Amino acid sequence: QFILQFSNHIRSYIEDVVNVESDGNCGFRVIASLHGYGEDGWPMVRRELGLEIIDKDRSTLYDKLFSNQLSEVRESLMIESFGSQPPEKMVESTRYGLLDSESL
């Protein structure tokens, strides 16, 4: 049922579907699961991405990707507690212009 949400030309590339808890960390849970950390490894993914964004060798790439929203992205990665996250801590591709809502 999840695969039907994608365009036909993309479906053949989908090898697996990971159904994770929807708590504001879902994208990070998927990445953690696929990297072998387990679904509960989402804080590690947030931390590693936050460190990568400020890495001087890679910061130019992320600065170009997010343009004037880089500080907002970095702030959304920093969390105060484990568990459900408020909307402002959710990193959504459409919010940062990475995908438009029509292409989903």
PyMOL commands that set and color helices and strands:
alter all, ss='L'
color gray80, all
select helices_A, chain A and resi 3-5+8-11+26-34+39-54+59-77+87-89+101-103
alter helices_A, ss='H'
color red, helices_A
deselect
rebuild
show_as cartoon
